[in-house]
Amino acid sequence: MNLPSDYPYDIYRGFERVLIAQNRIENALEVAEQGRFRAINNLLVTHLAVTSKLQHISVTPSIDKIQQIAKVQNSTLVQYSLLYDANQMYQLSRFALRSDRTYAYAEALFIWVIQPTGEISFRQVNLKHFWRQNLFLASVVRNLREFPKVSHPEKTENKSNNLWQQLYQLLIEPIADLLPKEPLSRIIFIPQDFLFLVPFSALQDSTGTYLIEKYLIRTAPSIQILDISNRNRKQEKTREKIPLLPALIVGNPAMPSIYLQFDEPPVPLPNLPRAEKEAKIVAKLLGSKALIGTRATKKTVMQQMKTAKVIHLATHGLLDYLEELSAAIALAPSCEDDGFLRLSEIMAAKLNAELTVISACDTSRGKIWGDGVALLSQAFIAAGVSSLILSLWASPDTPVDFLMSKFYTNLLQSGDKALSLRNAMLATMQQYPAPRNWAAFTLIGEAD
């Protein structure tokens, strides 16, 4: 299926409804994939003035191509599409109100499950049914994201567990019978909108079992991006076994300032002493040196990024701030620049990194849109990175140091990023059971 290139991406979702009503499941999947890929690409090009390296890629993936990607990834793909109440969306768009209220009107959820064998299944969730139980998908996601910031988290764990189970009920239960039965099977979730902010690893069934205890989990902004990340990996694998050096490791740079409101003076981002400790731990494990404080300037970082095999940035990743910084990474400012590494600069780079880790992302001031996660991941993969690990919130100090130490130790031994992250999460879970301590990190792109 192919729609004109100038169609607003919401038109794609309307077309999905029509095709599903006609029981044209595979055509609807093609349209859904076309719409999400075009939406992210258009946001990069139009709103952020970024010349996307992805423009030449077909935005009309065939079912054959989608099935081939699932086979190559040897993973079960789970693609979500959110559909909204048309009347409420019209009112919000009429008055140019792009707010969290928009997502309160998510009324339906389309889910496609693509098996490595090529079999495609479809399930539909009527979210309005849950409205009567005062259960709103966007509200559950928002409430979960508040827990890492509470003053007395031990008092909220029971409520938090209930929210993890509510998300499981909404997102996983409708397709549970379609998911692999074999332990350590690979699943790739392709979210949409605020679902990018969901830590799928921590979704919990009624028995108290987390998804990460069953599966190797990754996410991706679109199915086509998986094809690109795989090509990035293949280019690397044509050489000898890739070492994890040279490594670019940044921790707690001297923080730049940001405008939180257009009519107020800029304020510096808060220092991250925990991130400095994390960077030093990672540097020691990899036999490298970390760039700390004023040494972590944008110029220095961009120079070293070009040759780095591992890029570890323990600093603020700004997701969904003001439009100018819809996704940016905070580095030390200098007389030459303001210290923000923007999407345009990331996409213009030619990177050869096997792995990029962005830790200590500060999304607490951001809205619940999820654009930043998709944009940042798509930008790094377009630049040549095969895998990205991104934190969805700033985890407590001690658990994240423990998790990162376990992750890199595992990675040095196995070379499998998905398995290394899973094992690190499980080890951290044993020491620090609450999901806020171990579930913030999501792996995007390739598994190994």
C-alpha positions in Angstrom: 0.0 0.0 0.0 1.3 3.5 -0.8 -0.1 6.9 0.2 1.0 10.3 -1.2 4.2 11.6 0.4 2.5 14.9 1.5 -0.2 13.2 3.5 -0.3 14.1 7.2 0.8 11.1 9.2 -2.5 11.0 11.1 -4.2 10.1 7.8 -2.2 6.8 7.9 -3.9 5.9 11.1 -7.3 6.6 9.6 -6.5 4.4 6.7 -5.4 1.7 9.1 -8.9 1.7 10.6 -10.4 1.3 7.1 -8.2 -1.6 6.2 -8.7 -3.3 9.5 -12.5 -3.0 9.1 -12.0 -4.7 5.7 -9.9 -7.4 7.4 -6.9 -6.4 5.3 -4.5 -7.1 8.1 -1.3 -7.1 6.1 -2.1 -4.0 4.1 -2.9 -2.2 7.4 0.6 -3.2 8.7 2.2 -1.8 5.6 0.4 1.5 6.0 1.2 1.6 9.7 4.9 1.1 9.1 4.9 3.6 6.2 3.2 6.2 8.4 5.5 5.9 11.4 8.7 5.9 9.4 7.5 9.0 7.4 6.3 10.7 10.6 9.7 10.5 12.3 11.6 11.4 9.1 9.4 14.4 8.4 9.9 15.6 12.0 13.6 15.4 11.5 13.5 17.2 8.2 10.7 19.7 8.7 10.5 20.7 12.3 14.1 20.3 13.3 15.7 21.4 10.0 17.7 18.2 9.8 18.6 16.7 6.4 17.8 13.1 7.0 20.0 10.3 5.7 16.9 8.2 5.6 15.0 10.1 2.9 16.3 7.8 0.1 14.9 4.7 1.9 11.6 3.4 0.7 8.7 4.4 2.9 6.5 1.6 1.3 7.8 -1.6 2.9 6.2 -4.7 1.5 4.9 -7.5 3.7 7.7 -9.7 2.1 10.3 -7.2 3.3 8.8 -7.0 6.8 8.8 -10.8 7.0 12.4 -10.9 5.8 13.4 -8.5 8.6 11.8 -10.6 11.2 13.6 -13.7 9.9 17.0 -11.9 9.8 16.5 -10.6 13.3 15.4 -14.1 14.4 12.9 -12.2 16.6 9.2 -11.9 17.2 8.2 -8.3 16.2 5.4 -6.6 18.1 4.2 -3.4 16.4 1.7 -1.1 18.2 -0.4 1.6 16.6 -2.4 4.0 18.8 -5.6 5.5 17.5 -7.4 8.5 19.0 -10.8 9.9 19.4 -11.3 11.9 16.2 -13.6 14.5 17.7 -11.3 15.3 20.6 -8.2 15.3 18.4 -9.9 17.8 16.0 -10.7 20.2 18.9 -7.1 20.0 20.1 -5.7 20.5 16.6 -8.1 23.3 15.9 -6.8 25.3 18.8 -3.2 24.1 18.3 -3.2 22.4 21.7 -0.4 19.8 21.6 -0.5 18.7 25.1 -0.6 15.5 27.2 -4.4 15.8 27.0 -4.1 14.5 23.4 -3.1 11.1 24.6 -5.9 10.8 27.1 -8.1 10.1 24.1 -6.3 7.0 22.9 -9.3 4.9 22.2 -7.9 1.9 20.4 -4.7 -0.1 20.1 -3.8 -2.1 17.1 -1.2 -4.8 17.6 0.6 -6.8 14.9 2.8 -9.8 15.9 5.2 -10.9 13.2 6.9 -14.2 13.9 10.5 -15.1 12.6 8.7 -17.7 10.4 6.8 -14.9 8.7 3.4 -15.6 10.2 1.5 -12.4 10.9 -1.2 -12.1 13.6 -3.4 -9.1 14.6 -5.1 -8.1 17.8 -7.2 -5.0 18.6 -7.7 -3.6 22.0 -10.7 -1.3 22.7 -9.2 1.1 25.2 -12.6 2.8 25.7 -13.6 -0.4 27.6 -11.0 0.4 30.2 -12.1 4.0 30.5 -15.1 2.8 32.4 -12.7 1.3 34.9 -11.0 4.7 35.1 -8.0 3.1 33.4 -6.3 5.3 30.8 -3.2 4.0 29.0 -1.4 7.4 28.9 -2.2 7.9 32.6 -0.7 4.6 33.6 2.5 5.4 31.7 2.7 8.9 33.3 2.1 7.5 36.8 4.9 4.9 36.4 7.3 7.6 35.2 6.7 9.5 38.5 7.9 6.7 40.7 11.6 7.2 40.1 11.2 10.8 41.5 9.2 10.1 44.7 10.8 10.9 48.1 9.8 7.6 49.8 9.8 5.0 47.1 9.4 2.1 49.5 5.9 3.4 50.3 4.8 3.2 46.7 6.1 -0.1 45.5 2.8 -1.9 45.9 1.1 0.7 43.9 3.9 0.6 41.3 3.6 -3.1 40.9 -0.1 -2.7 40.2 0.7 -0.2 37.5 3.3 -2.6 35.9 0.5 -5.2 35.9 -2.0 -2.7 34.4 0.4 -2.0 31.5 0.9 -5.8 31.0 -2.9 -6.1 30.9 -3.2 -3.4 28.2 -0.1 -4.1 26.1 0.9 -7.8 26.5 -2.1 -9.8 27.7 -4.0 -9.4 24.3 -1.1 -11.0 22.5 0.3 -13.3 25.3 -0.7 -16.5 23.4 1.2 -15.3 20.3 4.5 -14.7 22.1 7.3 -17.4 22.1 7.1 -20.1 24.6 10.9 -21.0 24.6 13.0 -19.3 27.3 15.3 -16.5 26.1 13.4 -16.0 22.9 14.0 -12.6 21.3 11.2 -10.0 21.1 11.4 -6.5 19.5 8.7 -4.0 20.5 7.9 -1.2 18.0 6.0 1.3 20.1 4.3 4.6 19.0 3.9 8.0 20.6 4.1 7.8 24.5 4.6 4.0 24.3 8.3 4.8 23.6 8.5 5.7 27.2 7.3 2.2 28.4 10.1 0.0 29.9 8.8 -3.2 28.4 11.3 -5.3 30.4 9.4 -4.4 33.6 5.9 -5.3 32.5 4.6 -7.8 35.0 2.0 -10.6 34.6 -0.5 -11.7 37.3 2.0 -14.1 38.8 4.6 -11.4 39.4 6.9 -12.4 36.6 8.6 -9.6 34.6 8.9 -9.9 30.8 12.7 -9.6 31.1 12.7 -12.9 33.1 11.3 -14.7 30.1 12.7 -12.9 27.0 15.6 -11.0 25.4 13.9 -7.6 24.8 14.7 -4.8 22.4 12.8 -1.9 20.9 12.9 0.0 17.6 11.2 3.2 16.3 10.2 1.3 13.1 10.7 -2.1 11.4 12.7 -0.4 8.6 15.1 1.0 11.2 15.9 -2.6 12.1 17.0 -3.2 8.5 19.3 -0.2 8.7 20.8 -1.1 12.1 21.5 -4.6 10.7 23.3 -3.2 7.7 25.4 -1.1 10.1 26.3 -4.2 12.0 27.1 -6.2 8.9 29.5 -3.5 7.8 31.3 -3.9 11.1 31.3 -7.7 11.1 33.0 -7.8 7.7 36.2 -6.9 9.6 37.8 -9.0 12.3 36.0 -9.3 15.7 35.2 -5.8 16.8 37.0 -4.7 20.0 35.3 -2.3 22.5 38.2 0.1 22.0 38.7 2.9 21.3 35.9 3.9 23.7 34.5 7.4 24.2 33.3 7.8 27.7 31.8 11.0 29.0 30.6 11.6 32.6 29.1 14.7 34.2 30.3 17.4 31.8 30.3 21.0 32.9 26.7 21.6 32.3 25.3 24.0 29.7 22.3 26.3 30.3 18.8 25.8 28.9 15.8 28.0 28.4 12.9 26.3 30.2 10.5 29.2 29.2 10.9 31.6 26.3 10.4 34.6 28.6 12.8 33.6 31.3 16.6 33.6 31.4 18.4 30.3 30.9 19.3 28.1 33.8 22.2 25.6 34.0 21.3 21.9 34.0 22.0 20.3 37.3 25.3 18.5 37.8 25.4 14.7 37.8 28.1 13.6 40.2 26.6 10.0 40.0 27.2 10.1 36.2 30.9 11.0 36.9 31.3 7.9 39.1 29.5 5.8 36.5 31.8 7.0 33.7 34.9 6.2 35.7 33.6 2.7 36.5 33.0 2.0 32.8 36.3 3.5 31.7 38.1 1.2 34.2 36.3 -1.9 32.9 37.2 -1.0 29.3 40.7 0.1 29.9 40.0 3.7 28.8 39.8 7.2 30.3 36.7 9.2 30.8 36.1 12.8 29.8 34.8 14.6 32.9 33.8 18.2 33.6 35.2 20.9 31.3 37.2 18.3 29.3 33.9 16.9 27.9 33.4 19.7 25.3 31.3 19.2 22.3 34.2 19.6 20.0 36.3 17.0 21.7 33.4 14.5 22.0 32.5 14.9 18.3 36.1 14.3 17.3 36.4 11.1 19.3 33.0 9.9 18.3 34.2 9.3 14.7 36.6 6.5 15.7 35.0 5.1 18.8 33.7 1.6 18.9 31.8 2.3 22.1 30.2 5.6 23.0 29.1 6.0 26.6 27.5 9.3 27.5 26.6 9.7 31.2 24.9 13.0 31.0 21.6 14.7 30.4 19.8 13.5 27.3 17.0 16.0 26.7 13.9 14.4 25.3 10.8 16.4 24.4 11.9 19.8 25.7 11.4 23.0 23.7 11.1 22.3 20.0 14.7 23.6 19.4 15.9 20.8 21.7 13.4 18.1 21.0 16.3 15.7 21.4 19.8 16.8 22.4 22.7 15.7 24.6 24.3 18.0 27.1 28.0 18.5 26.9 30.4 21.1 28.3 29.9 24.5 26.6 32.9 26.5 25.2 33.5 29.8 23.6 32.7 28.1 20.3 29.3 26.5 21.1 26.5 26.2 23.7 27.4 22.6 24.6 24.3 20.9 23.2 24.9 18.0 20.7 21.9 18.3 18.4 20.2 15.8 16.1 21.5 17.6 13.0 25.1 17.1 14.3 24.6 13.5 15.2 23.1 12.7 11.8 25.8 14.5 9.9 28.5 12.4 11.6 29.8 9.2 10.2 30.0 6.8 13.1 31.3 3.3 13.3 30.3 2.5 16.9 29.1 -0.9 17.8 27.2 0.5 20.7 26.1 3.9 22.0 24.9 4.2 25.6 23.1 7.4 26.8 22.7 7.1 30.5 21.2 9.5 33.1 18.7 10.9 30.5 16.7 13.7 32.1 13.2 13.4 30.8 11.5 14.7 34.0 10.8 18.1 32.5 9.7 16.7 29.2 6.1 16.0 28.2 4.8 12.5 27.7 5.1 12.6 23.9 8.0 10.1 23.3 9.2 11.9 20.1 12.7 12.4 21.7 13.3 8.7 22.1 12.4 7.9 18.5 14.3 10.8 17.1 17.5 10.2 19.1 17.6 6.5 18.3 16.8 7.1 14.6 19.5 9.7 14.4 22.3 7.5 15.9 21.3 4.5 13.7 21.2 6.7 10.6 24.7 8.0 11.5 26.0 4.4 11.5 25.5 3.0 15.1 24.1 -0.5 15.2 22.8 -0.5 18.8 21.7 2.2 21.2 21.0 1.8 24.9 18.9 4.7 26.3 17.8 5.4 29.8 14.2 6.5 30.1 14.7 8.1 33.5 17.6 8.8 35.9 17.9 5.7 38.1 19.2 5.8 41.7 22.9 6.0 42.0 24.1 2.7 43.5 21.8 0.4 41.4 22.8 2.0 38.1 26.5 1.8 38.9 25.9 -1.9 39.7 23.9 -2.5 36.5 26.5 -0.8 34.2 29.3 -2.7 35.8 27.5 -6.0 35.2 26.5 -5.0 31.7 30.0 -4.2 30.5 31.5 -7.2 32.3 29.0 -9.5 30.5 29.5 -7.7 27.2 33.3 -8.2 27.3 32.6 -11.9 27.8 29.8 -12.6 25.4 29.6 -9.7 22.9 25.8 -10.1 23.0 24.2 -6.7 24.0 20.7 -8.0 24.5 21.8 -10.9 26.7 24.3 -8.8 28.5 21.7 -6.2 29.4 19.2 -8.8 30.4 21.7 -10.5 32.7 22.7 -7.1 34.2 19.0 -6.3 34.8 18.4 -9.6 36.5 21.5 -9.3 38.7 20.5 -5.8 39.7 16.9 -7.0 40.4 18.3 -9.5 42.9 20.1 -6.7 44.8 17.6 -3.8 44.2 14.2 -5.4 43.4 12.1 -2.3 42.5 11.9 -1.8 38.7 12.8 1.9 39.2 16.3 0.6 40.0 16.9 -1.7 37.0 14.2 -1.1 34.3 15.1 2.3 32.9 17.4 1.1 30.1 16.1 0.0 26.7 18.1 -1.5 23.9 17.3 -0.2 20.5 18.7 -1.8 17.3 20.9 -4.8 17.0 21.3 -7.5 19.7 24.9 -8.5 19.0 
